[in-house]
Amino acid sequence: MSSKSPVRSCEDIDETALSYAEIKALCAGNPKIAEKMNLDVEVAKLRVIKADYQSQRYRLEDDLLKRYPEQITAINERIEGIEKDITMYTQQKEELTNVQSSLEGGAASVSVKFPAMTINGVSYNEKEPAAKALLEACKGVENKKDVPIGSYMGFNMSLQFDGFHQTFSLLLRGSMTYKVDLGTDAFGNITRINNALNSLPEKLEGAKSQLETILSQVEAAKQELEKPFALEDELTEKEARLALLNADLNIDGDGGLDVTNDNENRDENRIETVEASSNEIKDDYSDEHVPKTADAKSGRPSFLDDIRAYNADKQPSIPGKRASSELDI
C-alpha cells in the first residue's frame, strides 16, 4: 500500500493452490512439476529483493539530485550566518570590557559591565531593572504570537508564549535566530540569554559537523549507485529455467494431459443439446396435437377446436350420450 518493496517476507501458511493440470501432473508422478513449484517461490523472492534494490536506487538518486543539495545549501547559509553573529557578539563584548591596571603590582583585572537592554522602547543599563522589565513584557504576549520587545547585544528580541506547555520563549535574531526558554527567575533569564550567546561557537562547530556528515552521505550514495544487483545472474538463470519448464509442461494450457479447459466448447455443446431436446419435444407435440381447424381471423388453430378434436380421438363413445364434439360449450 505504501508503493515500497521492503525486504521482509513470511511463508504462506495456507495450502498451495494448484491448477487441475498441475494436480493431474502430480498424480502422474512428473518430477518437473515439483521443480517448477520450487522455482516459482525462488523467483518470486528474488524479484522482491530486486524491487527493493531498485527502490533504494531511486531514493538515492532523488537524494543526490534534490535532498542533499538543499541540505548542503541550508547548512552553508547557517554556518555563514553564525559566523557573522559571532563576529558581531565579539565586537559588542570588547566594547563593554573595561581593563583596569593595578597601581601596586602592575597586575591587570578585567571586568565587564552589564550591556544595555532595550525593552519596549526603554533602555536599561542595570541588570535588575532589565530583568524585571523582561518579565513584565511577557504578560502582554498571547498564545504563539511573535511580539518584538527590543534589542540586546546587537540582537533583536521577540517573545513567544506556548499555551499548551505554559512557557515563554525569547527569540534572538541576528543573521540567524536563536531560541531561549525563559523561566520565572528574573536574573536567571539574563543568565540564560548570555549563555545562549556564549554558546555560538559550539553551534558553529555543530553546523560544520553536520555538513561533514551530509558530504560523507553523498559520497556513500554515489558509491552505492555504482553497485549492480548482486543476484542478477541467479535471477536470470532461474527465470530462464522456469520459462523452459512452463513451455515443456504447458501449464497455462492443457499441460499435454488431455485436460479440458475450453469453456466455449462446453457452452456450444450444451446449447446444441438443449436445441436437440427442444426439437424432439416439438416433433412429439406436432404429431399428437395437430390442429384440425384454424381461426378464420388469425389463421391459427382455435383452442376450442383443438379440445374437441382431442376429446373425439381419445374418449370412447358412450351409448345414450352425445359425442363430446356435440357438447354445448
C-alpha positions as a Markdown table, in Angstrom:
| # | Residue | x | y | z |
|---|---|---|---|---|
| 1 | Met | 0.0 | 0.0 | 0.0 |
| 2 | Ser | 3.0 | 2.3 | 0.5 |
| 3 | Ser | 4.3 | 1.6 | -3.0 |
| 4 | Lys | 7.5 | 0.3 | -1.5 |
| 5 | Ser | 9.2 | -3.1 | -1.6 |
| 6 | Pro | 10.8 | -3.8 | 1.8 |
| 7 | Val | 12.9 | -7.0 | 2.1 |
| 8 | Arg | 10.6 | -8.6 | 4.6 |
| 9 | Ser | 8.9 | -11.9 | 3.9 |
| 10 | Cys | 7.0 | -14.7 | 5.5 |
| 11 | Glu | 6.0 | -18.1 | 4.5 |
| 12 | Asp | 2.4 | -18.7 | 3.3 |
| 13 | Ile | 0.7 | -20.8 | 6.0 |
| 14 | Asp | -2.2 | -21.6 | 3.6 |
| 15 | Glu | -2.2 | -24.7 | 1.4 |
| 16 | Thr | -0.8 | -24.2 | -2.1 |
| 17 | Ala | -3.5 | -23.7 | -4.7 |
| 18 | Leu | -2.8 | -25.9 | -7.7 |
| 19 | Ser | -4.5 | -25.9 | -11.1 |
| 20 | Tyr | -6.3 | -29.0 | -12.4 |
| 21 | Ala | -3.4 | -29.7 | -14.9 |
| 22 | Glu | -0.8 | -29.5 | -12.0 |
| 23 | Ile | -2.8 | -31.9 | -9.9 |
| 24 | Lys | -3.0 | -34.4 | -12.7 |
| 25 | Ala | 0.7 | -34.0 | -13.4 |
| 26 | Leu | 1.5 | -34.6 | -9.7 |
| 27 | Cys | -0.7 | -37.7 | -9.7 |
| 28 | Ala | 1.1 | -38.9 | -12.8 |
| 29 | Gly | 4.5 | -38.5 | -11.0 |
| 30 | Asn | 6.0 | -35.9 | -13.2 |
| 31 | Pro | 9.1 | -34.5 | -11.3 |
| 32 | Lys | 9.2 | -31.3 | -13.4 |
| 33 | Ile | 6.1 | -30.1 | -11.5 |
| 34 | Ala | 7.9 | -30.1 | -8.2 |
| 35 | Glu | 10.9 | -28.3 | -9.8 |
| 36 | Lys | 8.6 | -25.7 | -11.3 |
| 37 | Met | 6.8 | -25.0 | -8.0 |
| 38 | Asn | 10.2 | -24.5 | -6.2 |
| 39 | Leu | 11.4 | -22.2 | -8.9 |
| 40 | Asp | 8.2 | -20.2 | -8.7 |
| 41 | Val | 8.9 | -19.5 | -5.0 |
| 42 | Glu | 12.6 | -18.7 | -5.5 |
| 43 | Val | 12.0 | -16.4 | -8.5 |
| 44 | Ala | 9.2 | -14.5 | -6.6 |
| 45 | Lys | 11.6 | -13.9 | -3.6 |
| 46 | Leu | 14.4 | -12.8 | -6.0 |
| 47 | Arg | 12.1 | -10.4 | -7.7 |
| 48 | Val | 11.1 | -8.8 | -4.4 |
| 49 | Ile | 14.7 | -8.3 | -3.5 |
| 50 | Lys | 15.4 | -6.8 | -6.9 |
| 51 | Ala | 12.4 | -4.5 | -6.5 |
| 52 | Asp | 13.7 | -3.3 | -3.1 |
| 53 | Tyr | 17.2 | -2.7 | -4.7 |
| 54 | Gln | 15.6 | -0.6 | -7.5 |
| 55 | Ser | 13.6 | 1.4 | -4.9 |
| 56 | Gln | 16.8 | 2.2 | -3.0 |
| 57 | Arg | 18.5 | 3.3 | -6.2 |
| 58 | Tyr | 15.6 | 5.6 | -7.0 |
| 59 | Arg | 15.7 | 7.0 | -3.5 |
| 60 | Leu | 19.4 | 7.6 | -3.6 |
| 61 | Glu | 19.1 | 9.3 | -7.0 |
| 62 | Asp | 16.4 | 11.6 | -5.6 |
| 63 | Asp | 18.6 | 12.4 | -2.6 |
| 64 | Leu | 21.6 | 13.2 | -4.8 |
| 65 | Leu | 19.6 | 15.4 | -7.1 |
| 66 | Lys | 17.4 | 17.2 | -4.6 |
| 67 | Arg | 17.6 | 16.5 | -0.9 |
| 68 | Tyr | 21.3 | 16.6 | -0.3 |
| 69 | Pro | 21.9 | 19.8 | -2.3 |
| 70 | Glu | 19.1 | 21.5 | -0.4 |
| 71 | Gln | 20.6 | 20.4 | 2.9 |
| 72 | Ile | 24.1 | 21.5 | 2.0 |
| 73 | Thr | 22.9 | 24.9 | 0.9 |
| 74 | Ala | 20.9 | 25.4 | 4.1 |
| 75 | Ile | 23.8 | 24.3 | 6.3 |
| 76 | Asn | 26.3 | 26.6 | 4.5 |
| 77 | Glu | 23.9 | 29.5 | 4.9 |
| 78 | Arg | 23.6 | 28.6 | 8.6 |
| 79 | Ile | 27.4 | 28.4 | 9.0 |
| 80 | Glu | 27.8 | 31.8 | 7.3 |
| 81 | Gly | 25.1 | 33.4 | 9.5 |
| 82 | Ile | 26.5 | 32.0 | 12.8 |
| 83 | Glu | 30.0 | 33.3 | 11.9 |
| 84 | Lys | 28.6 | 36.8 | 11.3 |
| 85 | Asp | 26.7 | 36.6 | 14.6 |
| 86 | Ile | 29.9 | 35.5 | 16.4 |
| 87 | Thr | 31.8 | 38.4 | 14.9 |
| 88 | Met | 29.1 | 40.9 | 16.0 |
| 89 | Tyr | 28.8 | 39.5 | 19.5 |
| 90 | Thr | 32.6 | 39.5 | 20.0 |
| 91 | Gln | 32.7 | 43.2 | 19.0 |
| 92 | Gln | 30.0 | 44.0 | 21.4 |
| 93 | Lys | 31.8 | 42.3 | 24.3 |
| 94 | Glu | 35.1 | 44.1 | 23.5 |
| 95 | Glu | 33.4 | 47.4 | 23.7 |
| 96 | Leu | 32.0 | 46.6 | 27.1 |
| 97 | Thr | 35.3 | 45.3 | 28.5 |
| 98 | Asn | 37.0 | 47.7 | 31.0 |
| 99 | Val | 40.6 | 46.9 | 31.6 |
| 100 | Gln | 42.0 | 48.4 | 34.8 |
| 101 | Ser | 45.6 | 48.2 | 35.7 |
| 102 | Ser | 46.6 | 47.8 | 39.3 |
| 103 | Leu | 48.8 | 50.6 | 40.5 |
| 104 | Glu | 50.7 | 48.5 | 43.0 |
| 105 | Gly | 51.6 | 45.2 | 41.5 |
| 106 | Gly | 51.1 | 46.0 | 37.9 |
| 107 | Ala | 48.5 | 43.1 | 37.6 |
| 108 | Ala | 45.6 | 43.6 | 35.3 |
| 109 | Ser | 41.9 | 42.8 | 36.1 |
| 110 | Val | 39.2 | 42.6 | 33.6 |
| 111 | Ser | 35.5 | 43.5 | 34.4 |
| 112 | Val | 32.6 | 43.5 | 32.1 |
| 113 | Lys | 29.7 | 45.8 | 32.9 |
| 114 | Phe | 26.1 | 44.9 | 32.1 |
| 115 | Pro | 25.2 | 45.9 | 28.4 |
| 116 | Ala | 22.2 | 48.0 | 27.8 |
| 117 | Met | 19.0 | 46.1 | 27.1 |
| 118 | Thr | 16.1 | 47.9 | 25.3 |
| 119 | Ile | 12.6 | 46.7 | 26.2 |
| 120 | Asn | 9.5 | 48.3 | 24.8 |
| 121 | Gly | 11.5 | 51.5 | 23.9 |
| 122 | Val | 13.1 | 51.9 | 27.3 |
| 123 | Ser | 16.9 | 51.3 | 27.7 |
| 124 | Tyr | 18.1 | 49.6 | 30.9 |
| 125 | Asn | 21.7 | 49.9 | 31.8 |
| 126 | Glu | 21.4 | 47.8 | 35.0 |
| 127 | Lys | 20.8 | 44.1 | 35.3 |
| 128 | Glu | 18.0 | 44.1 | 37.8 |
| 129 | Pro | 15.6 | 46.6 | 36.2 |
| 130 | Ala | 16.2 | 45.0 | 32.8 |
| 131 | Ala | 15.4 | 41.5 | 34.2 |
| 132 | Lys | 12.1 | 42.8 | 35.8 |
| 133 | Ala | 11.1 | 44.6 | 32.6 |
| 134 | Leu | 11.6 | 41.4 | 30.7 |
| 135 | Leu | 9.2 | 39.5 | 33.0 |
| 136 | Glu | 6.7 | 42.4 | 32.8 |
| 137 | Ala | 6.8 | 42.2 | 28.9 |
| 138 | Cys | 5.9 | 38.6 | 29.0 |
| 139 | Lys | 2.5 | 39.4 | 30.4 |
| 140 | Gly | 1.3 | 41.0 | 27.2 |
| 141 | Val | 2.2 | 38.1 | 24.9 |
| 142 | Glu | -0.7 | 36.0 | 23.6 |
| 143 | Asn | -0.6 | 32.3 | 22.6 |
| 144 | Lys | 2.1 | 31.6 | 19.9 |
| 145 | Lys | 2.4 | 35.2 | 18.9 |
| 146 | Asp | 5.8 | 36.6 | 18.0 |
| 147 | Val | 5.9 | 40.0 | 19.7 |
| 148 | Pro | 9.0 | 42.2 | 19.2 |
| 149 | Ile | 10.1 | 43.8 | 22.5 |
| 150 | Gly | 13.6 | 45.3 | 22.0 |
| 151 | Ser | 17.2 | 44.5 | 21.5 |
| 152 | Tyr | 20.3 | 43.2 | 23.3 |
| 153 | Met | 23.9 | 43.0 | 22.3 |
| 154 | Gly | 23.0 | 43.8 | 18.7 |
| 155 | Phe | 20.3 | 41.1 | 18.5 |
| 156 | Asn | 16.6 | 41.9 | 18.1 |
| 157 | Met | 14.4 | 40.3 | 20.8 |
| 158 | Ser | 10.9 | 39.0 | 20.5 |
| 159 | Leu | 8.7 | 36.9 | 22.8 |
| 160 | Gln | 6.5 | 33.9 | 22.2 |
| 161 | Phe | 4.1 | 32.1 | 24.5 |
| 162 | Asp | 3.3 | 28.3 | 24.3 |
| 163 | Gly | -0.2 | 27.9 | 25.8 |
| 164 | Phe | 0.0 | 24.1 | 25.8 |
| 165 | His | 3.1 | 24.0 | 27.9 |
| 166 | Gln | 2.6 | 27.4 | 29.6 |
| 167 | Thr | 6.1 | 28.5 | 28.8 |
| 168 | Phe | 7.7 | 31.7 | 27.3 |
| 169 | Ser | 10.5 | 31.8 | 24.8 |
| 170 | Leu | 12.8 | 34.6 | 23.7 |
| 171 | Leu | 14.0 | 34.8 | 20.1 |
| 172 | Leu | 17.3 | 36.5 | 19.5 |
| 173 | Arg | 17.6 | 37.5 | 15.8 |
| 174 | Gly | 20.8 | 38.4 | 14.2 |
| 175 | Ser | 21.9 | 36.9 | 10.9 |
| 176 | Met | 20.3 | 33.7 | 12.4 |
| 177 | Thr | 17.6 | 33.2 | 15.0 |
| 178 | Tyr | 18.3 | 31.6 | 18.4 |
| 179 | Lys | 15.7 | 30.5 | 20.9 |
| 180 | Val | 16.0 | 30.9 | 24.6 |
| 181 | Asp | 13.5 | 29.4 | 27.1 |
| 182 | Leu | 12.6 | 31.8 | 29.9 |
| 183 | Gly | 11.6 | 31.0 | 33.5 |
| 184 | Thr | 10.2 | 32.8 | 36.5 |
| 185 | Asp | 13.6 | 33.9 | 37.9 |
| 186 | Ala | 14.4 | 37.4 | 36.6 |
| 187 | Phe | 18.2 | 37.2 | 37.0 |
| 188 | Gly | 18.1 | 33.6 | 35.7 |
| 189 | Asn | 16.6 | 34.8 | 32.4 |
| 190 | Ile | 19.5 | 37.2 | 31.9 |
| 191 | Thr | 21.9 | 34.3 | 32.6 |
| 192 | Arg | 20.2 | 32.1 | 30.0 |
| 193 | Ile | 20.4 | 34.8 | 27.4 |
| 194 | Asn | 24.1 | 35.3 | 28.0 |
| 195 | Asn | 24.7 | 31.5 | 27.9 |
| 196 | Ala | 22.9 | 31.2 | 24.6 |
| 197 | Leu | 25.1 | 33.9 | 23.1 |
| 198 | Asn | 28.3 | 32.5 | 24.5 |
| 199 | Ser | 27.5 | 29.1 | 23.0 |
| 200 | Leu | 27.5 | 30.4 | 19.4 |
| 201 | Pro | 30.9 | 28.9 | 18.7 |
| 202 | Glu | 29.5 | 25.5 | 19.8 |
| 203 | Lys | 26.6 | 25.9 | 17.4 |
| 204 | Leu | 29.1 | 26.7 | 14.7 |
| 205 | Glu | 31.0 | 23.6 | 15.3 |
| 206 | Gly | 27.8 | 21.6 | 15.3 |
| 207 | Ala | 26.8 | 23.0 | 11.9 |
| 208 | Lys | 30.2 | 22.2 | 10.4 |
| 209 | Ser | 30.0 | 18.7 | 11.8 |
| 210 | Gln | 26.5 | 18.3 | 10.3 |
| 211 | Leu | 27.9 | 19.5 | 6.9 |
| 212 | Glu | 30.7 | 16.9 | 7.0 |
| 213 | Thr | 28.1 | 14.2 | 7.7 |
| 214 | Ile | 26.0 | 15.2 | 4.7 |
| 215 | Leu | 29.0 | 15.2 | 2.5 |
| 216 | Ser | 30.0 | 11.7 | 3.6 |
| 217 | Gln | 26.5 | 10.6 | 2.9 |
| 218 | Val | 26.7 | 12.0 | -0.6 |
| 219 | Glu | 29.9 | 10.0 | -1.3 |
| 220 | Ala | 28.4 | 6.8 | 0.2 |
| 221 | Ala | 25.3 | 7.3 | -2.0 |
| 222 | Lys | 27.4 | 7.7 | -5.1 |
| 223 | Gln | 29.3 | 4.5 | -4.3 |
| 224 | Glu | 26.1 | 2.6 | -3.7 |
| 225 | Leu | 24.7 | 3.6 | -7.1 |
| 226 | Glu | 27.7 | 2.1 | -8.8 |
| 227 | Lys | 27.0 | -1.3 | -7.3 |
| 228 | Pro | 24.9 | -3.7 | -9.6 |
| 229 | Phe | 22.3 | -6.1 | -8.3 |
| 230 | Ala | 24.2 | -8.9 | -6.7 |
| 231 | Leu | 21.7 | -11.6 | -7.5 |
| 232 | Glu | 21.0 | -10.6 | -11.1 |
| 233 | Asp | 22.7 | -13.7 | -12.6 |
| 234 | Glu | 20.9 | -16.0 | -10.3 |
| 235 | Leu | 17.5 | -14.4 | -11.1 |
| 236 | Thr | 18.2 | -14.5 | -14.9 |
| 237 | Glu | 19.2 | -18.2 | -14.8 |
| 238 | Lys | 16.1 | -19.2 | -12.7 |
| 239 | Glu | 13.7 | -17.2 | -14.8 |
| 240 | Ala | 15.1 | -18.9 | -18.0 |
| 241 | Arg | 14.7 | -22.3 | -16.4 |
| 242 | Leu | 11.2 | -21.5 | -15.3 |
| 243 | Ala | 10.2 | -20.4 | -18.8 |
| 244 | Leu | 11.5 | -23.7 | -20.2 |
| 245 | Leu | 9.5 | -25.7 | -17.7 |
| 246 | Asn | 6.4 | -23.7 | -18.3 |
| 247 | Ala | 6.8 | -24.3 | -22.1 |
| 248 | Asp | 7.5 | -28.0 | -21.6 |
| 249 | Leu | 4.6 | -28.6 | -19.2 |
| 250 | Asn | 2.3 | -26.1 | -20.9 |
| 251 | Ile | 0.7 | -25.4 | -17.5 |
| 252 | Asp | -1.2 | -22.5 | -18.9 |
| 253 | Gly | -3.0 | -24.8 | -21.4 |
| 254 | Asp | -3.9 | -28.4 | -21.0 |
| 255 | Gly | -0.4 | -29.5 | -20.0 |
| 256 | Gly | -0.4 | -32.2 | -22.6 |
| 257 | Leu | -2.6 | -34.2 | -20.2 |
| 258 | Asp | -5.9 | -34.1 | -22.0 |
| 259 | Val | -7.4 | -31.5 | -19.6 |
| 260 | Thr | -10.5 | -29.9 | -20.9 |
| 261 | Asn | -10.5 | -26.2 | -20.1 |
| 262 | Asp | -12.3 | -24.9 | -23.1 |
| 263 | Asn | -15.4 | -23.1 | -21.7 |
| 264 | Glu | -16.6 | -22.0 | -25.2 |
| 265 | Asn | -16.7 | -25.6 | -26.5 |
| 266 | Arg | -18.6 | -26.7 | -23.4 |
| 267 | Asp | -21.1 | -23.9 | -23.9 |
| 268 | Glu | -21.6 | -24.8 | -27.5 |
| 269 | Asn | -22.2 | -28.5 | -26.7 |
| 270 | Arg | -24.7 | -27.6 | -24.1 |
| 271 | Ile | -26.6 | -25.3 | -26.5 |
| 272 | Glu | -26.7 | -27.9 | -29.2 |
| 273 | Thr | -28.0 | -30.5 | -26.6 |
| 274 | Val | -30.8 | -28.1 | -25.5 |
| 275 | Glu | -31.7 | -27.3 | -29.1 |
| 276 | Ala | -31.9 | -31.0 | -29.9 |
| 277 | Ser | -34.1 | -31.7 | -27.0 |
| 278 | Ser | -36.4 | -28.8 | -27.9 |
| 279 | Asn | -36.8 | -30.1 | -31.4 |
| 280 | Glu | -37.7 | -33.6 | -30.2 |
| 281 | Ile | -40.4 | -32.1 | -27.9 |
| 282 | Lys | -41.8 | -30.0 | -30.8 |
| 283 | Asp | -41.9 | -33.1 | -33.1 |
| 284 | Asp | -43.8 | -35.1 | -30.5 |
| 285 | Tyr | -46.3 | -32.3 | -29.9 |
| 286 | Ser | -46.8 | -31.7 | -33.6 |
| 287 | Asp | -47.6 | -35.4 | -34.2 |
| 288 | Glu | -50.2 | -35.6 | -31.4 |
| 289 | His | -51.7 | -32.2 | -31.4 |
| 290 | Val | -52.1 | -31.1 | -35.0 |
| 291 | Pro | -55.0 | -28.6 | -35.0 |
| 292 | Lys | -57.8 | -29.7 | -37.2 |
| 293 | Thr | -59.2 | -26.2 | -37.9 |
| 294 | Ala | -57.9 | -22.7 | -37.8 |
| 295 | Asp | -59.3 | -19.4 | -36.7 |
| 296 | Ala | -60.6 | -17.5 | -39.7 |
| 297 | Lys | -59.3 | -14.2 | -38.4 |
| 298 | Ser | -55.8 | -15.1 | -37.3 |
| 299 | Gly | -55.2 | -18.2 | -39.4 |
| 300 | Arg | -54.1 | -20.1 | -36.3 |
| 301 | Pro | -55.9 | -23.2 | -34.8 |
| 302 | Ser | -58.7 | -22.4 | -32.4 |
| 303 | Phe | -58.2 | -23.5 | -28.8 |
| 304 | Leu | -61.8 | -24.9 | -28.6 |
| 305 | Asp | -61.4 | -26.8 | -31.8 |
| 306 | Asp | -58.3 | -28.4 | -30.5 |
| 307 | Ile | -60.1 | -29.6 | -27.4 |
| 308 | Arg | -62.9 | -31.0 | -29.4 |
| 309 | Ala | -60.6 | -32.9 | -31.7 |
| 310 | Tyr | -58.6 | -34.3 | -28.8 |
| 311 | Asn | -61.7 | -35.5 | -26.9 |
| 312 | Ala | -63.1 | -37.0 | -30.0 |
| 313 | Asp | -60.0 | -39.0 | -30.6 |
| 314 | Lys | -59.2 | -40.2 | -27.1 |
| 315 | Gln | -62.6 | -40.7 | -25.3 |
| 316 | Pro | -64.7 | -43.7 | -26.2 |
| 317 | Ser | -68.3 | -43.1 | -27.2 |
| 318 | Ile | -71.0 | -43.9 | -24.5 |
| 319 | Pro | -74.4 | -45.1 | -25.6 |
| 320 | Gly | -77.2 | -42.8 | -24.9 |
| 321 | Lys | -75.0 | -39.7 | -24.8 |
| 322 | Arg | -73.9 | -37.2 | -27.4 |
| 323 | Ala | -70.4 | -37.1 | -28.6 |
| 324 | Ser | -68.0 | -34.7 | -26.8 |
| 325 | Ser | -67.7 | -32.8 | -30.0 |
| 326 | Glu | -71.5 | -32.1 | -29.9 |
| 327 | Leu | -71.5 | -30.7 | -26.3 |
| 328 | Asp | -72.5 | -27.2 | -25.9 |
| 329 | Ile | -69.6 | -25.2 | -24.7 |
